[in-house]
Protein backbone atom coordinates (compact mmCIF):
# COMPACT_ATOMS: atom_id res chain seq x y z
CA UNK A 1 0.00 0.00 0.00
CA UNK A 2 1.24 3.49 -0.70
CA UNK A 3 0.57 7.04 0.45
CA UNK A 4 0.58 9.62 -2.35
CA UNK A 5 2.78 7.48 -4.56
CA UNK A 6 5.28 6.68 -1.81
CA UNK A 7 5.91 3.14 -0.64
CA UNK A 8 4.75 2.39 2.88
CA UNK A 9 8.24 1.15 3.70
CA UNK A 10 9.16 4.82 4.07
CA UNK A 11 7.35 4.86 7.39
CA UNK A 12 10.09 2.78 8.99
CA UNK A 13 12.69 5.31 7.86
CA UNK A 14 11.00 8.04 9.89
CA UNK A 15 11.13 6.11 13.15
CA UNK A 16 13.36 7.58 15.90
CA UNK A 17 16.94 6.26 15.92
CA UNK A 18 17.18 2.87 17.56
CA UNK A 19 13.52 2.01 16.95
CA UNK A 20 13.12 -0.67 14.31
CA UNK A 21 16.59 -0.20 12.78
CA UNK A 22 20.25 0.16 13.58
CA UNK A 23 21.36 3.78 13.96
CA UNK A 24 23.34 3.84 10.68
CA UNK A 25 20.65 2.03 8.71
CA UNK A 26 18.41 5.12 8.58
CA UNK A 27 20.87 7.05 6.44
CA UNK A 28 21.69 4.03 4.28
CA UNK A 29 17.99 3.30 3.70
CA UNK A 30 17.37 6.90 2.57
CA UNK A 31 20.37 6.81 0.21
CA UNK A 32 19.11 3.53 -1.30
CA UNK A 33 15.67 5.08 -1.75
CA UNK A 34 17.08 8.15 -3.51
CA UNK A 35 19.36 6.20 -5.82
CA UNK A 36 16.61 3.74 -6.73
CA UNK A 37 14.26 6.67 -7.32
CA UNK A 38 16.50 8.01 -10.08
CA UNK A 39 15.48 6.36 -13.32
CA UNK A 40 18.16 5.52 -15.83
CA UNK A 41 16.99 8.25 -18.24
CA UNK A 42 16.90 10.95 -15.56
CA UNK A 43 19.55 13.38 -14.44
CA UNK A 44 20.05 14.86 -10.99
CA UNK A 45 20.08 18.64 -10.69
CA UNK A 46 23.89 18.72 -10.67
CA UNK A 47 24.09 16.45 -13.73
CA UNK A 48 21.52 18.61 -15.53
CA UNK A 49 23.43 21.78 -14.66
CA UNK A 50 26.69 20.25 -15.90
CA UNK A 51 25.14 18.95 -19.13
CA UNK A 52 23.70 22.34 -20.08
CA UNK A 53 26.37 24.59 -18.62
CA UNK A 54 24.05 26.38 -16.20
CA UNK A 55 23.99 26.63 -12.43
CA UNK A 56 21.74 24.64 -10.14
CA UNK A 57 20.34 27.99 -9.01
CA UNK A 58 19.31 28.68 -12.62
CA UNK A 59 17.47 25.35 -12.80
CA UNK A 60 15.65 26.07 -9.53
CA UNK A 61 14.74 29.55 -10.84
CA UNK A 62 13.32 28.09 -14.07
CA UNK A 63 11.35 25.61 -11.97
CA UNK A 64 10.00 28.45 -9.81
CA UNK A 65 8.90 30.26 -12.98
CA UNK A 66 7.12 27.14 -14.26
CA UNK A 67 9.50 26.55 -17.17
CA UNK A 68 10.80 23.25 -15.76
CA UNK A 69 8.91 20.61 -13.80
CA UNK A 70 11.34 17.99 -12.54
CA UNK A 71 10.15 14.88 -10.77
CA UNK A 72 10.66 15.33 -7.04
CA UNK A 73 11.64 12.74 -4.46
CA UNK A 74 11.86 14.55 -1.15
CA UNK A 75 14.19 17.47 -1.76
CA UNK A 76 15.83 15.82 -4.77
CA UNK A 77 15.00 16.81 -8.35
CA UNK A 78 15.18 14.42 -11.30
CA UNK A 79 15.07 15.65 -14.89
CA UNK A 80 13.84 13.37 -17.67
CA UNK A 81 14.03 13.76 -21.43
CA UNK A 82 11.08 16.18 -21.53
CA UNK A 83 12.81 18.48 -19.04
CA UNK A 84 16.02 18.33 -21.07
CA UNK A 85 14.14 19.24 -24.27
CA UNK A 86 12.37 22.07 -22.52
CA UNK A 87 15.59 23.45 -21.02
CA UNK A 88 17.14 23.33 -24.48
CA UNK A 89 14.25 25.48 -25.76
CA UNK A 90 14.56 27.88 -22.83
CA UNK A 91 18.27 28.31 -23.45
CA UNK A 92 17.69 28.78 -27.20
CA UNK A 93 15.21 31.57 -26.43
CA UNK A 94 17.61 33.16 -23.95
CA UNK A 95 20.41 32.99 -26.56
CA UNK A 96 18.15 35.03 -28.85
CA UNK A 97 17.86 37.65 -26.11
CA UNK A 98 14.29 36.80 -25.13
CA UNK A 99 12.93 37.61 -21.70
CA UNK A 100 11.25 34.90 -19.62
CA UNK A 101 7.75 35.88 -20.80
CA UNK A 102 8.80 35.47 -24.43
CA UNK A 103 10.65 32.24 -23.66
CA UNK A 104 7.54 30.93 -21.93
CA UNK A 105 5.44 31.88 -24.98
CA UNK A 106 7.95 30.13 -27.25
CA UNK A 107 7.83 26.94 -25.17
CA UNK A 108 4.03 27.06 -25.03
CA UNK A 109 3.82 27.54 -28.80
CA UNK A 110 6.11 24.60 -29.48
CA UNK A 111 4.24 22.37 -27.03
CA UNK A 112 0.74 23.44 -28.09
CA UNK A 113 -1.86 20.98 -29.34
CA UNK A 114 -2.10 22.59 -32.79
CA UNK A 115 -0.75 20.98 -35.92
CA UNK A 116 2.79 21.61 -37.14
CA UNK A 117 1.81 24.57 -39.35
CA UNK A 118 -0.02 26.27 -36.46
CA UNK A 119 2.92 25.77 -34.11
CA UNK A 120 5.34 27.01 -36.78
CA UNK A 121 3.21 30.13 -37.33
CA UNK A 122 3.19 30.87 -33.59
CA UNK A 123 6.96 30.39 -33.33
CA UNK A 124 7.46 32.55 -36.43
CA UNK A 125 5.38 35.34 -34.88
CA UNK A 126 7.33 35.20 -31.59
CA UNK A 127 10.69 35.15 -33.39
CA UNK A 128 9.68 37.97 -35.74
CA UNK A 129 8.73 40.12 -32.76
CA UNK A 130 12.07 39.36 -31.13
CA UNK A 131 13.89 40.22 -34.35
CA UNK A 132 12.09 43.59 -34.50
CA UNK A 133 13.05 44.24 -30.89
CA UNK A 134 16.71 43.34 -31.53
CA UNK A 135 16.81 45.56 -34.64
CA UNK A 136 15.49 48.49 -32.57
CA UNK A 137 18.16 47.83 -29.95
CA UNK A 138 20.82 47.67 -32.65
CA UNK A 139 19.72 51.03 -34.07
CA UNK A 140 19.79 52.56 -30.59
CA UNK A 141 23.25 51.17 -29.91
CA UNK A 142 24.56 52.39 -33.27
CA UNK A 143 23.23 55.89 -32.52
CA UNK A 144 24.90 55.79 -29.09
CA UNK A 145 28.19 54.68 -30.66
CA UNK A 146 28.03 57.57 -33.15
CA UNK A 147 27.30 60.05 -30.35
CA UNK A 148 30.15 58.70 -28.24
CA UNK A 149 32.55 58.91 -31.21
CA UNK A 150 31.50 62.56 -31.78
CA UNK A 151 32.16 63.40 -28.15
CA UNK A 152 35.54 61.67 -28.27
CA UNK A 153 36.43 63.48 -31.54
CA UNK A 154 35.48 66.79 -29.91
CA UNK A 155 37.71 66.05 -26.95
CA UNK A 156 40.69 65.20 -29.13
CA UNK A 157 40.61 68.67 -30.72
CA UNK A 158 40.71 70.42 -27.32
C-alpha positions, 0 to 999 in steps of 0.5 A, a space after each residue: 500500500 502506498 501514500 501519495 505514490 510513496 511506498 509504505 516502507 518509508 514509514 520505517 525510515 521516519 522512526 526515531 533512531 534505535 527504533 526498528 533499525 540500527 542507527 546507521 541504517 536510517 541514512 543508508 535506507 534513505 540513500 538507497 531510496 534516492 538512488 533507486 528513485 533516479 530512473 536511468 533516463 533521468 539526471 540529478 540537478 547537478 548532472 543537468 546543470 553540468 550537461 547544459 552549462 548552467 547553475 543549479 540555481 538557474 534550474 531552480 529559478 526556471 522551476 520556480 517560474 514554471 518553465 521546468 517541472 522535474 520529478 521530485 523525491 523529497 528534496 531531490 530533483 530528477 530531470 527526464 528527457 522532456 525536461 532536457 528538451 524544454 531546457 534546451 528550448 529555454 536556453 535557445 530563447 535566452 540565446 536570442 535575447 528573449 525575456 522569460 515571458 517570451 521564452 515561456 510563450 515560445 515553449 508554449 507555442 512549441 508544445 501546443 496541441 495545434 498541428 505543425 503549421 499552427 505551431 510554426 506560425 506561432 513560433 514565427 510570430 514570436 521570433 519575428 517580434 524578437 527580431 524587430 526588438 533586436 533591430 530596434 536595440 541595434 539602431 539605438 546602440 549604433 546611434 549611441 556609438 556615433 554620439 560617443 565617437 563625436 564626443 571623443 572626436 570633440 575632446 581630441 581637438 581640445 
